[in-house]
């Protein structure tokens, strides 16, 4: 589970903070709109293998494709 918080958005990029399991220090994921690619800028504490950051990037890509940018969101997967 990730808590996602919109930090910044513009014409070329969208930045979200992600917080795995709602604990620790958040990480940051940047989505480049022109390249249609997400990059983990820095990992959150507790995201040792980058799984949470990767899933956050996929969710941000989905938001962009739907023209929706929630300020706060919860992301869950199985």
mmCIF file of the N, C-alpha and C atoms, coordinates in Angstrom:
data_MODEL
# 
_entry.id   MODEL 
# 
loop_
_atom_site.group_PDB 
_atom_site.id 
_atom_site.type_symbol 
_atom_site.label_atom_id 
_atom_site.label_alt_id 
_atom_site.label_comp_id 
_atom_site.label_asym_id 
_atom_site.label_entity_id 
_atom_site.label_seq_id 
_atom_site.pdbx_PDB_ins_code 
_atom_site.Cartn_x 
_atom_site.Cartn_y 
_atom_site.Cartn_z 
_atom_site.occupancy 
_atom_site.B_iso_or_equiv 
_atom_site.pdbx_formal_charge 
_atom_site.auth_seq_id 
_atom_site.auth_comp_id 
_atom_site.auth_asym_id 
_atom_site.auth_atom_id 
_atom_site.pdbx_PDB_model_num 
ATOM 1   N N  . UNK A 1 1  ? 0.841  -1.169 0.000   1.00 0.00 ? 1  UNK A N  1 
ATOM 2   C CA . UNK A 1 1  ? 0.000  0.000  0.000   1.00 0.00 ? 1  UNK A CA 1 
ATOM 3   C C  . UNK A 1 1  ? 0.887  1.233  0.000   1.00 0.00 ? 1  UNK A C  1 
ATOM 4   N N  . UNK A 1 2  ? 0.541  2.193  -0.812  1.00 0.00 ? 2  UNK A N  1 
ATOM 5   C CA . UNK A 1 2  ? 1.229  3.479  -0.898  1.00 0.00 ? 2  UNK A CA 1 
ATOM 6   C C  . UNK A 1 2  ? 0.248  4.599  -0.609  1.00 0.00 ? 2  UNK A C  1 
ATOM 7   N N  . UNK A 1 3  ? 0.707  5.601  0.102   1.00 0.00 ? 3  UNK A N  1 
ATOM 8   C CA . UNK A 1 3  ? -0.002 6.869  0.176   1.00 0.00 ? 3  UNK A CA 1 
ATOM 9   C C  . UNK A 1 3  ? 0.681  7.779  -0.824  1.00 0.00 ? 3  UNK A C  1 
ATOM 10  N N  . UNK A 1 4  ? -0.082 8.358  -1.743  1.00 0.00 ? 4  UNK A N  1 
ATOM 11  C CA . UNK A 1 4  ? 0.458  9.242  -2.769  1.00 0.00 ? 4  UNK A CA 1 
ATOM 12  C C  . UNK A 1 4  ? -0.008 10.666 -2.509  1.00 0.00 ? 4  UNK A C  1 
ATOM 13  N N  . UNK A 1 5  ? 0.917  11.621 -2.623  1.00 0.00 ? 5  UNK A N  1 
ATOM 14  C CA . UNK A 1 5  ? 0.607  13.026 -2.417  1.00 0.00 ? 5  UNK A CA 1 
ATOM 15  C C  . UNK A 1 5  ? 1.209  13.828 -3.562  1.00 0.00 ? 5  UNK A C  1 
ATOM 16  N N  . UNK A 1 6  ? 0.368  14.573 -4.250  1.00 0.00 ? 6  UNK A N  1 
ATOM 17  C CA . UNK A 1 6  ? 0.830  15.408 -5.350  1.00 0.00 ? 6  UNK A CA 1 
ATOM 18  C C  . UNK A 1 6  ? 1.707  16.529 -4.801  1.00 0.00 ? 6  UNK A C  1 
ATOM 19  N N  . UNK A 1 7  ? 2.925  16.635 -5.314  1.00 0.00 ? 7  UNK A N  1 
ATOM 20  C CA . UNK A 1 7  ? 3.858  17.664 -4.877  1.00 0.00 ? 7  UNK A CA 1 
ATOM 21  C C  . UNK A 1 7  ? 3.933  18.808 -5.884  1.00 0.00 ? 7  UNK A C  1 
ATOM 22  N N  . UNK A 1 8  ? 3.954  18.447 -7.184  1.00 0.00 ? 8  UNK A N  1 
ATOM 23  C CA . UNK A 1 8  ? 4.139  19.464 -8.225  1.00 0.00 ? 8  UNK A CA 1 
ATOM 24  C C  . UNK A 1 8  ? 3.606  18.940 -9.553  1.00 0.00 ? 8  UNK A C  1 
ATOM 25  N N  . UNK A 1 9  ? 3.042  19.848 -10.341 1.00 0.00 ? 9  UNK A N  1 
ATOM 26  C CA . UNK A 1 9  ? 2.672  19.457 -11.701 1.00 0.00 ? 9  UNK A CA 1 
ATOM 27  C C  . UNK A 1 9  ? 2.871  20.646 -12.633 1.00 0.00 ? 9  UNK A C  1 
ATOM 28  N N  . UNK A 1 10 ? 3.196  20.328 -13.858 1.00 0.00 ? 10 UNK A N  1 
ATOM 29  C CA . UNK A 1 10 ? 3.413  21.354 -14.876 1.00 0.00 ? 10 UNK A CA 1 
ATOM 30  C C  . UNK A 1 10 ? 3.191  20.758 -16.244 1.00 0.00 ? 10 UNK A C  1 
ATOM 31  N N  . UNK A 1 11 ? 3.606  21.481 -17.267 1.00 0.00 ? 11 UNK A N  1 
ATOM 32  C CA . UNK A 1 11 ? 3.410  21.021 -18.644 1.00 0.00 ? 11 UNK A CA 1 
ATOM 33  C C  . UNK A 1 11 ? 4.275  19.822 -18.989 1.00 0.00 ? 11 UNK A C  1 
ATOM 34  N N  . UNK A 1 12 ? 5.446  19.705 -18.333 1.00 0.00 ? 12 UNK A N  1 
ATOM 35  C CA . UNK A 1 12 ? 6.397  18.668 -18.713 1.00 0.00 ? 12 UNK A CA 1 
ATOM 36  C C  . UNK A 1 12 ? 6.540  17.556 -17.697 1.00 0.00 ? 12 UNK A C  1 
ATOM 37  N N  . UNK A 1 13 ? 6.145  17.799 -16.453 1.00 0.00 ? 13 UNK A N  1 
ATOM 38  C CA . UNK A 1 13 ? 6.339  16.758 -15.440 1.00 0.00 ? 13 UNK A CA 1 
ATOM 39  C C  . UNK A 1 13 ? 5.318  16.863 -14.308 1.00 0.00 ? 13 UNK A C  1 
ATOM 40  N N  . UNK A 1 14 ? 5.159  15.715 -13.651 1.00 0.00 ? 14 UNK A N  1 
ATOM 41  C CA . UNK A 1 14 ? 4.307  15.605 -12.471 1.00 0.00 ? 14 UNK A CA 1 
ATOM 42  C C  . UNK A 1 14 ? 5.144  14.901 -11.405 1.00 0.00 ? 14 UNK A C  1 
ATOM 43  N N  . UNK A 1 15 ? 5.102  15.423 -10.191 1.00 0.00 ? 15 UNK A N  1 
ATOM 44  C CA . UNK A 1 15 ? 5.875  14.822 -9.107  1.00 0.00 ? 15 UNK A CA 1 
ATOM 45  C C  . UNK A 1 15 ? 4.931  14.448 -7.969  1.00 0.00 ? 15 UNK A C  1 
ATOM 46  N N  . UNK A 1 16 ? 5.057  13.205 -7.520  1.00 0.00 ? 16 UNK A N  1 
ATOM 47  C CA . UNK A 1 16 ? 4.304  12.710 -6.369  1.00 0.00 ? 16 UNK A CA 1 
ATOM 48  C C  . UNK A 1 16 ? 5.267  12.225 -5.299  1.00 0.00 ? 16 UNK A C  1 
ATOM 49  N N  . UNK A 1 17 ? 4.892  12.411 -4.053  1.00 0.00 ? 17 UNK A N  1 
ATOM 50  C CA . UNK A 1 17 ? 5.564  11.768 -2.934  1.00 0.00 ? 17 UNK A CA 1 
ATOM 51  C C  . UNK A 1 17 ? 4.829  10.457 -2.685  1.00 0.00 ? 17 UNK A C  1 
ATOM 52  N N  . UNK A 1 18 ? 5.547  9.420  -2.328  1.00 0.00 ? 18 UNK A N  1 
ATOM 53  C CA . UNK A 1 18 ? 4.905  8.148  -1.995  1.00 0.00 ? 18 UNK A CA 1 
ATOM 54  C C  . UNK A 1 18 ? 5.415  7.677  -0.639  1.00 0.00 ? 18 UNK A C  1 
ATOM 55  N N  . UNK A 1 19 ? 4.519  7.083  0.116   1.00 0.00 ? 19 UNK A N  1 
ATOM 56  C CA . UNK A 1 19 ? 4.830  6.647  1.475   1.00 0.00 ? 19 UNK A CA 1 
ATOM 57  C C  . UNK A 1 19 ? 4.370  5.198  1.644   1.00 0.00 ? 19 UNK A C  1 
ATOM 58  N N  . UNK A 1 20 ? 5.308  4.252  1.588   1.00 0.00 ? 20 UNK A N  1 
ATOM 59  C CA . UNK A 1 20 ? 4.944  2.838  1.725   1.00 0.00 ? 20 UNK A CA 1 
ATOM 60  C C  . UNK A 1 20 ? 4.348  2.521  3.093   1.00 0.00 ? 20 UNK A C  1 
ATOM 61  N N  . UNK A 1 21 ? 3.222  1.857  3.074   1.00 0.00 ? 21 UNK A N  1 
ATOM 62  C CA . UNK A 1 21 ? 2.540  1.414  4.291   1.00 0.00 ? 21 UNK A CA 1 
ATOM 63  C C  . UNK A 1 21 ? 2.239  2.560  5.249   1.00 0.00 ? 21 UNK A C  1 
ATOM 64  N N  . UNK A 1 22 ? 2.294  3.806  4.755   1.00 0.00 ? 22 UNK A N  1 
ATOM 65  C CA . UNK A 1 22 ? 1.975  4.972  5.579   1.00 0.00 ? 22 UNK A CA 1 
ATOM 66  C C  . UNK A 1 22 ? 2.984  5.243  6.679   1.00 0.00 ? 22 UNK A C  1 
ATOM 67  N N  . UNK A 1 23 ? 4.222  4.744  6.532   1.00 0.00 ? 23 UNK A N  1 
ATOM 68  C CA . UNK A 1 23 ? 5.225  4.871  7.592   1.00 0.00 ? 23 UNK A CA 1 
ATOM 69  C C  . UNK A 1 23 ? 6.535  5.416  7.041   1.00 0.00 ? 23 UNK A C  1 
ATOM 70  N N  . UNK A 1 24 ? 7.299  6.087  7.903   1.00 0.00 ? 24 UNK A N  1 
ATOM 71  C CA . UNK A 1 24 ? 8.649  6.516  7.548   1.00 0.00 ? 24 UNK A CA 1 
ATOM 72  C C  . UNK A 1 24 ? 8.690  7.797  6.751   1.00 0.00 ? 24 UNK A C  1 
ATOM 73  N N  . UNK A 1 25 ? 9.809  7.969  6.056   1.00 0.00 ? 25 UNK A N  1 
ATOM 74  C CA . UNK A 1 25 ? 10.033 9.145  5.226   1.00 0.00 ? 25 UNK A CA 1 
ATOM 75  C C  . UNK A 1 25 ? 9.588  8.845  3.791   1.00 0.00 ? 25 UNK A C  1 
ATOM 76  N N  . UNK A 1 26 ? 8.891  9.794  3.155   1.00 0.00 ? 26 UNK A N  1 
ATOM 77  C CA . UNK A 1 26 ? 8.402  9.537  1.795   1.00 0.00 ? 26 UNK A CA 1 
ATOM 78  C C  . UNK A 1 26 ? 9.510  9.556  0.758   1.00 0.00 ? 26 UNK A C  1 
ATOM 79  N N  . UNK A 1 27 ? 9.234  8.902  -0.355  1.00 0.00 ? 27 UNK A N  1 
ATOM 80  C CA . UNK A 1 27 ? 10.087 8.954  -1.529  1.00 0.00 ? 27 UNK A CA 1 
ATOM 81  C C  . UNK A 1 27 ? 9.428  9.843  -2.561  1.00 0.00 ? 27 UNK A C  1 
ATOM 82  N N  . UNK A 1 28 ? 10.093 10.020 -3.689  1.00 0.00 ? 28 UNK A N  1 
ATOM 83  C CA . UNK A 1 28 ? 9.585  10.920 -4.716  1.00 0.00 ? 28 UNK A CA 1 
ATOM 84  C C  . UNK A 1 28 ? 9.664  10.255 -6.083  1.00 0.00 ? 28 UNK A C  1 
ATOM 85  N N  . UNK A 1 29 ? 8.571  10.363 -6.833  1.00 0.00 ? 29 UNK A N  1 
ATOM 86  C CA . UNK A 1 29 ? 8.508  9.820  -8.191  1.00 0.00 ? 29 UNK A CA 1 
ATOM 87  C C  . UNK A 1 29 ? 8.149  10.965 -9.135  1.00 0.00 ? 29 UNK A C  1 
ATOM 88  N N  . UNK A 1 30 ? 8.933  11.090 -10.200 1.00 0.00 ? 30 UNK A N  1 
ATOM 89  C CA . UNK A 1 30 ? 8.688  12.113 -11.212 1.00 0.00 ? 30 UNK A CA 1 
ATOM 90  C C  . UNK A 1 30 ? 8.215  11.430 -12.491 1.00 0.00 ? 30 UNK A C  1 
ATOM 91  N N  . UNK A 1 31 ? 7.140  11.946 -13.048 1.00 0.00 ? 31 UNK A N  1 
ATOM 92  C CA . UNK A 1 31 ? 6.639  11.437 -14.325 1.00 0.00 ? 31 UNK A CA 1 
ATOM 93  C C  . UNK A 1 31 ? 6.882  12.496 -15.395 1.00 0.00 ? 31 UNK A C  1 
ATOM 94  N N  . UNK A 1 32 ? 7.668  12.146 -16.416 1.00 0.00 ? 32 UNK A N  1 
ATOM 95  C CA . UNK A 1 32 ? 7.963  13.037 -17.529 1.00 0.00 ? 32 UNK A CA 1 
ATOM 96  C C  . UNK A 1 32 ? 6.872  12.848 -18.580 1.00 0.00 ? 32 UNK A C  1 
ATOM 97  N N  . UNK A 1 33 ? 6.076  13.882 -18.791 1.00 0.00 ? 33 UNK A N  1 
ATOM 98  C CA . UNK A 1 33 ? 4.928  13.783 -19.691 1.00 0.00 ? 33 UNK A CA 1 
ATOM 99  C C  . UNK A 1 33 ? 5.374  13.603 -21.142 1.00 0.00 ? 33 UNK A C  1 
ATOM 100 N N  . UNK A 1 34 ? 6.430  14.298 -21.565 1.00 0.00 ? 34 UNK A N  1 
ATOM 101 C CA . UNK A 1 34 ? 6.902  14.188 -22.940 1.00 0.00 ? 34 UNK A CA 1 
ATOM 102 C C  . UNK A 1 34 ? 7.420  12.785 -23.247 1.00 0.00 ? 34 UNK A C  1 
ATOM 103 N N  . UNK A 1 35 ? 8.174  12.211 -22.327 1.00 0.00 ? 35 UNK A N  1 
ATOM 104 C CA . UNK A 1 35 ? 8.752  10.874 -22.533 1.00 0.00 ? 35 UNK A CA 1 
ATOM 105 C C  . UNK A 1 35 ? 7.807  9.757  -22.107 1.00 0.00 ? 35 UNK A C  1 
ATOM 106 N N  . UNK A 1 36 ? 6.741  10.112 -21.395 1.00 0.00 ? 36 UNK A N  1 
ATOM 107 C CA . UNK A 1 36 ? 5.780  9.158  -20.854 1.00 0.00 ? 36 UNK A CA 1 
ATOM 108 C C  . UNK A 1 36 ? 6.477  8.098  -20.013 1.00 0.00 ? 36 UNK A C  1 
ATOM 109 N N  . UNK A 1 37 ? 7.331  8.575  -19.112 1.00 0.00 ? 37 UNK A N  1 
ATOM 110 C CA . UNK A 1 37 ? 8.114  7.660  -18.278 1.00 0.00 ? 37 UNK A CA 1 
ATOM 111 C C  . UNK A 1 37 ? 8.206  8.185  -16.856 1.00 0.00 ? 37 UNK A C  1 
ATOM 112 N N  . UNK A 1 38 ? 8.135  7.256  -15.909 1.00 0.00 ? 38 UNK A N  1 
ATOM 113 C CA . UNK A 1 38 ? 8.269  7.591  -14.494 1.00 0.00 ? 38 UNK A CA 1 
ATOM 114 C C  . UNK A 1 38 ? 9.659  7.212  -14.008 1.00 0.00 ? 38 UNK A C  1 
ATOM 115 N N  . UNK A 1 39 ? 10.195 8.035  -13.111 1.00 0.00 ? 39 UNK A N  1 
ATOM 116 C CA . UNK A 1 39 ? 11.499 7.800  -12.517 1.00 0.00 ? 39 UNK A CA 1 
ATOM 117 C C  . UNK A 1 39 ? 11.394 8.004  -11.014 1.00 0.00 ? 39 UNK A C  1 
ATOM 118 N N  . UNK A 1 40 ? 11.955 7.072  -10.262 1.00 0.00 ? 40 UNK A N  1 
ATOM 119 C CA . UNK A 1 40 ? 12.030 7.245  -8.816  1.00 0.00 ? 40 UNK A CA 1 
ATOM 120 C C  . UNK A 1 40 ? 13.214 8.178  -8.556  1.00 0.00 ? 40 UNK A C  1 
ATOM 121 N N  . UNK A 1 41 ? 12.925 9.387  -8.103  1.00 0.00 ? 41 UNK A N  1 
ATOM 122 C CA . UNK A 1 41 ? 13.963 10.378 -7.839  1.00 0.00 ? 41 UNK A CA 1 
ATOM 123 C C  . UNK A 1 41 ? 14.761 9.957  -6.612  1.00 0.00 ? 41 UNK A C  1 
ATOM 124 N N  . UNK A 1 42 ? 14.041 9.582  -5.554  1.00 0.00 ? 42 UNK A N  1 
ATOM 125 C CA . UNK A 1 42 ? 14.677 8.961  -4.390  1.00 0.00 ? 42 UNK A CA 1 
ATOM 126 C C  . UNK A 1 42 ? 13.677 8.051  -3.712  1.00 0.00 ? 42 UNK A C  1 
ATOM 127 N N  . UNK A 1 43 ? 14.203 6.964  -3.179  1.00 0.00 ? 43 UNK A N  1 
ATOM 128 C CA . UNK A 1 43 ? 13.364 5.945  -2.542  1.00 0.00 ? 43 UNK A CA 1 
ATOM 129 C C  . UNK A 1 43 ? 12.931 6.369  -1.144  1.00 0.00 ? 43 UNK A C  1 
ATOM 130 N N  . UNK A 1 44 ? 11.743 5.934  -0.797  1.00 0.00 ? 44 UNK A N  1 
ATOM 131 C CA . UNK A 1 44 ? 11.227 6.136  0.549   1.00 0.00 ? 44 UNK A CA 1 
ATOM 132 C C  . UNK A 1 44 ? 11.939 5.184  1.507   1.00 0.00 ? 44 UNK A C  1 
ATOM 133 N N  . UNK A 1 45 ? 11.964 5.565  2.769   1.00 0.00 ? 45 UNK A N  1 
ATOM 134 C CA . UNK A 1 45 ? 12.478 4.619  3.759   1.00 0.00 ? 45 UNK A CA 1 
ATOM 135 C C  . UNK A 1 45 ? 11.526 3.424  3.761   1.00 0.00 ? 45 UNK A C  1 
ATOM 136 N N  . UNK A 1 46 ? 12.046 2.248  3.856   1.00 0.00 ? 46 UNK A N  1 
ATOM 137 C CA . UNK A 1 46 ? 11.219 1.049  3.815   1.00 0.00 ? 46 UNK A CA 1 
ATOM 138 C C  . UNK A 1 46 ? 10.987 0.522  2.403   1.00 0.00 ? 46 UNK A C  1 
ATOM 139 N N  . UNK A 1 47 ? 11.539 1.192  1.389   1.00 0.00 ? 47 UNK A N  1 
ATOM 140 C CA . UNK A 1 47 ? 11.389 0.738  0.007   1.00 0.00 ? 47 UNK A CA 1 
ATOM 141 C C  . UNK A 1 47 ? 12.747 0.240  -0.501  1.00 0.00 ? 47 UNK A C  1 
ATOM 142 N N  . UNK A 1 48 ? 13.261 -0.763 0.170   1.00 0.00 ? 48 UNK A N  1 
ATOM 143 C CA . UNK A 1 48 ? 14.613 -1.247 -0.084  1.00 0.00 ? 48 UNK A CA 1 
ATOM 144 C C  . UNK A 1 48 ? 14.833 -1.733 -1.515  1.00 0.00 ? 48 UNK A C  1 
ATOM 145 N N  . UNK A 1 49 ? 13.848 -2.355 -2.095  1.00 0.00 ? 49 UNK A N  1 
ATOM 146 C CA . UNK A 1 49 ? 14.009 -2.939 -3.423  1.00 0.00 ? 49 UNK A CA 1 
ATOM 147 C C  . UNK A 1 49 ? 13.321 -2.132 -4.526  1.00 0.00 ? 49 UNK A C  1 
ATOM 148 N N  . UNK A 1 50 ? 12.721 -0.993 -4.183  1.00 0.00 ? 50 UNK A N  1 
ATOM 149 C CA . UNK A 1 50 ? 12.101 -0.120 -5.168  1.00 0.00 ? 50 UNK A CA 1 
ATOM 150 C C  . UNK A 1 50 ? 10.728 -0.532 -5.641  1.00 0.00 ? 50 UNK A C  1 
ATOM 151 N N  . UNK A 1 51 ? 10.155 -1.544 -5.027  1.00 0.00 ? 51 UNK A N  1 
ATOM 152 C CA . UNK A 1 51 ? 8.841  -2.039 -5.459  1.00 0.00 ? 51 UNK A CA 1 
ATOM 153 C C  . UNK A 1 51 ? 7.751  -0.977 -5.289  1.00 0.00 ? 51 UNK A C  1 
ATOM 154 N N  . UNK A 1 52 ? 7.771  -0.277 -4.165  1.00 0.00 ? 52 UNK A N  1 
ATOM 155 C CA . UNK A 1 52 ? 6.747  0.734  -3.904  1.00 0.00 ? 52 UNK A CA 1 
ATOM 156 C C  . UNK A 1 52 ? 6.874  1.908  -4.876  1.00 0.00 ? 52 UNK A C  1 
ATOM 157 N N  . UNK A 1 53 ? 8.098  2.331  -5.130  1.00 0.00 ? 53 UNK A N  1 
ATOM 158 C CA . UNK A 1 53 ? 8.326  3.416  -6.075  1.00 0.00 ? 53 UNK A CA 1 
ATOM 159 C C  . UNK A 1 53 ? 7.896  3.039  -7.483  1.00 0.00 ? 53 UNK A C  1 
ATOM 160 N N  . UNK A 1 54 ? 8.201  1.809  -7.882  1.00 0.00 ? 54 UNK A N  1 
ATOM 161 C CA . UNK A 1 54 ? 7.795  1.317  -9.201  1.00 0.00 ? 54 UNK A CA 1 
ATOM 162 C C  . UNK A 1 54 ? 6.274  1.314  -9.330  1.00 0.00 ? 54 UNK A C  1 
ATOM 163 N N  . UNK A 1 55 ? 5.584  0.819  -8.307  1.00 0.00 ? 55 UNK A N  1 
ATOM 164 C CA . UNK A 1 55 ? 4.118  0.795  -8.344  1.00 0.00 ? 55 UNK A CA 1 
ATOM 165 C C  . UNK A 1 55 ? 3.538  2.204  -8.340  1.00 0.00 ? 55 UNK A C  1 
ATOM 166 N N  . UNK A 1 56 ? 4.163  3.124  -7.618  1.00 0.00 ? 56 UNK A N  1 
ATOM 167 C CA . UNK A 1 56 ? 3.711  4.516  -7.630  1.00 0.00 ? 56 UNK A CA 1 
ATOM 168 C C  . UNK A 1 56 ? 3.838  5.092  -9.036  1.00 0.00 ? 56 UNK A C  1 
ATOM 169 N N  . UNK A 1 57 ? 4.946  4.814  -9.715  1.00 0.00 ? 57 UNK A N  1 
ATOM 170 C CA . UNK A 1 57 ? 5.139  5.287  -11.088 1.00 0.00 ? 57 UNK A CA 1 
ATOM 171 C C  . UNK A 1 57 ? 4.071  4.771  -12.038 1.00 0.00 ? 57 UNK A C  1 
ATOM 172 N N  . UNK A 1 58 ? 3.718  3.502  -11.904 1.00 0.00 ? 58 UNK A N  1 
ATOM 173 C CA . UNK A 1 58 ? 2.659  2.926  -12.749 1.00 0.00 ? 58 UNK A CA 1 
ATOM 174 C C  . UNK A 1 58 ? 1.320  3.619  -12.481 1.00 0.00 ? 58 UNK A C  1 
ATOM 175 N N  . UNK A 1 59 ? 1.043  3.922  -11.222 1.00 0.00 ? 59 UNK A N  1 
ATOM 176 C CA . UNK A 1 59 ? -0.224 4.572  -10.878 1.00 0.00 ? 59 UNK A CA 1 
ATOM 177 C C  . UNK A 1 59 ? -0.267 5.997  -11.420 1.00 0.00 ? 59 UNK A C  1 
ATOM 178 N N  . UNK A 1 60 ? 0.849  6.706  -11.336 1.00 0.00 ? 60 UNK A N  1 
ATOM 179 C CA . UNK A 1 60 ? 0.906  8.069  -11.871 1.00 0.00 ? 60 UNK A CA 1 
ATOM 180 C C  . UNK A 1 60 ? 0.681  8.048  -13.384 1.00 0.00 ? 60 UNK A C  1 
ATOM 181 N N  . UNK A 1 61 ? 1.276  7.087  -14.066 1.00 0.00 ? 61 UNK A N  1 
ATOM 182 C CA . UNK A 1 61 ? 1.058  6.950  -15.515 1.00 0.00 ? 61 UNK A CA 1 
ATOM 183 C C  . UNK A 1 61 ? -0.429 6.738  -15.809 1.00 0.00 ? 61 UNK A C  1 
ATOM 184 N N  . UNK A 1 62 ? -1.086 5.925  -14.994 1.00 0.00 ? 62 UNK A N  1 
ATOM 185 C CA . UNK A 1 62 ? -2.531 5.710  -15.155 1.00 0.00 ? 62 UNK A CA 1 
ATOM 186 C C  . UNK A 1 62 ? -3.303 7.008  -14.947 1.00 0.00 ? 62 UNK A C  1 
ATOM 187 N N  . UNK A 1 63 ? -2.950 7.765  -13.915 1.00 0.00 ? 63 UNK A N  1 
ATOM 188 C CA . UNK A 1 63 ? -3.601 9.060  -13.679 1.00 0.00 ? 63 UNK A CA 1 
ATOM 189 C C  . UNK A 1 63 ? -3.465 9.975  -14.893 1.00 0.00 ? 63 UNK A C  1 
ATOM 190 N N  . UNK A 1 64 ? -2.259 10.066 -15.445 1.00 0.00 ? 64 UNK A N  1 
ATOM 191 C CA . UNK A 1 64 ? -2.009 10.931 -16.603 1.00 0.00 ? 64 UNK A CA 1 
ATOM 192 C C  . UNK A 1 64 ? -2.865 10.488 -17.786 1.00 0.00 ? 64 UNK A C  1 
ATOM 193 N N  . UNK A 1 65 ? -2.961 9.197  -18.016 1.00 0.00 ? 65 UNK A N  1 
ATOM 194 C CA . UNK A 1 65 ? -3.734 8.695  -19.156 1.00 0.00 ? 65 UNK A CA 1 
ATOM 195 C C  . UNK A 1 65 ? -5.225 8.981  -18.998 1.00 0.00 ? 65 UNK A C  1 
ATOM 196 N N  . UNK A 1 66 ? -5.694 9.109  -17.753 1.00 0.00 ? 66 UNK A N  1 
ATOM 197 C CA . UNK A 1 66 ? -7.103 9.405  -17.492 1.00 0.00 ? 66 UNK A CA 1 
ATOM 198 C C  . UNK A 1 66 ? -7.365 10.893 -17.271 1.00 0.00 ? 66 UNK A C  1 
ATOM 199 N N  . UNK A 1 67 ? -6.319 11.727 -17.383 1.00 0.00 ? 67 UNK A N  1 
ATOM 200 C CA . UNK A 1 67 ? -6.433 13.171 -17.134 1.00 0.00 ? 67 UNK A CA 1 
ATOM 201 C C  . UNK A 1 67 ? -6.971 13.476 -15.746 1.00 0.00 ? 67 UNK A C  1 
ATOM 202 N N  . UNK A 1 68 ? -6.469 12.732 -14.768 1.00 0.00 ? 68 UNK A N  1 
ATOM 203 C CA . UNK A 1 68 ? -6.872 12.909 -13.364 1.00 0.00 ? 68 UNK A CA 1 
ATOM 204 C C  . UNK A 1 68 ? -5.600 12.986 -12.525 1.00 0.00 ? 68 UNK A C  1 
ATOM 205 N N  . UNK A 1 69 ? -5.498 14.001 -11.683 1.00 0.00 ? 69 UNK A N  1 
ATOM 206 C CA . UNK A 1 69 ? -4.355 14.116 -10.780 1.00 0.00 ? 69 UNK A CA 1 
ATOM 207 C C  . UNK A 1 69 ? -4.863 14.378 -9.362  1.00 0.00 ? 69 UNK A C  1 
ATOM 208 N N  . UNK A 1 70 ? -5.164 13.316 -8.630  1.00 0.00 ? 70 UNK A N  1 
ATOM 209 C CA . UNK A 1 70 ? -5.643 13.529 -7.264  1.00 0.00 ? 70 UNK A CA 1 
ATOM 210 C C  . UNK A 1 70 ? -4.542 14.124 -6.389  1.00 0.00 ? 70 UNK A C  1 
ATOM 211 N N  . UNK A 1 71 ? -4.928 14.974 -5.465  1.00 0.00 ? 71 UNK A N  1 
ATOM 212 C CA . UNK A 1 71 ? -3.959 15.574 -4.545  1.00 0.00 ? 71 UNK A CA 1 
ATOM 213 C C  . UNK A 1 71 ? -3.454 14.524 -3.569  1.00 0.00 ? 71 UNK A C  1 
ATOM 214 N N  . UNK A 1 72 ? -4.353 13.718 -3.050  1.00 0.00 ? 72 UNK A N  1 
ATOM 215 C CA . UNK A 1 72 ? -3.997 12.617 -2.144  1.00 0.00 ? 72 UNK A CA 1 
ATOM 216 C C  . UNK A 1 72 ? -4.715 11.360 -2.614  1.00 0.00 ? 72 UNK A C  1 
ATOM 217 N N  . UNK A 1 73 ? -4.010 10.243 -2.533  1.00 0.00 ? 73 UNK A N  1 
ATOM 218 C CA . UNK A 1 73 ? -4.622 8.979  -2.960  1.00 0.00 ? 73 UNK A CA 1 
ATOM 219 C C  . UNK A 1 73 ? -3.974 7.833  -2.181  1.00 0.00 ? 73 UNK A C  1 
ATOM 220 N N  . UNK A 1 74 ? -4.698 6.744  -2.098  1.00 0.00 ? 74 UNK A N  1 
ATOM 221 C CA . UNK A 1 74 ? -4.194 5.505  -1.537  1.00 0.00 ? 74 UNK A CA 1 
ATOM 222 C C  . UNK A 1 74 ? -4.110 4.503  -2.689  1.00 0.00 ? 74 UNK A C  1 
ATOM 223 N N  . UNK A 1 75 ? -2.968 3.862  -2.801  1.00 0.00 ? 75 UNK A N  1 
ATOM 224 C CA . UNK A 1 75 ? -2.760 2.857  -3.836  1.00 0.00 ? 75 UNK A CA 1 
ATOM 225 C C  . UNK A 1 75 ? -2.573 1.504  -3.143  1.00 0.00 ? 75 UNK A C  1 
ATOM 226 N N  . UNK A 1 76 ? -3.356 0.546  -3.547  1.00 0.00 ? 76 UNK A N  1 
ATOM 227 C CA . UNK A 1 76 ? -3.232 -0.799 -2.978  1.00 0.00 ? 76 UNK A CA 1 
ATOM 228 C C  . UNK A 1 76 ? -3.148 -1.808 -4.121  1.00 0.00 ? 76 UNK A C  1 
ATOM 229 N N  . UNK A 1 77 ? -2.439 -2.883 -3.886  1.00 0.00 ? 77 UNK A N  1 
ATOM 230 C CA . UNK A 1 77 ? -2.320 -3.952 -4.874  1.00 0.00 ? 77 UNK A CA 1 
ATOM 231 C C  . UNK A 1 77 ? -2.181 -5.275 -4.124  1.00 0.00 ? 77 UNK A C  1 
ATOM 232 N N  . UNK A 1 78 ? -2.358 -6.342 -4.872  1.00 0.00 ? 78 UNK A N  1 
ATOM 233 C CA . UNK A 1 78 ? -2.297 -7.676 -4.284  1.00 0.00 ? 78 UNK A CA 1 
ATOM 234 C C  . UNK A 1 78 ? -1.163 -8.447 -4.880  1.00 0.00 ? 78 UNK A C  1 
# 
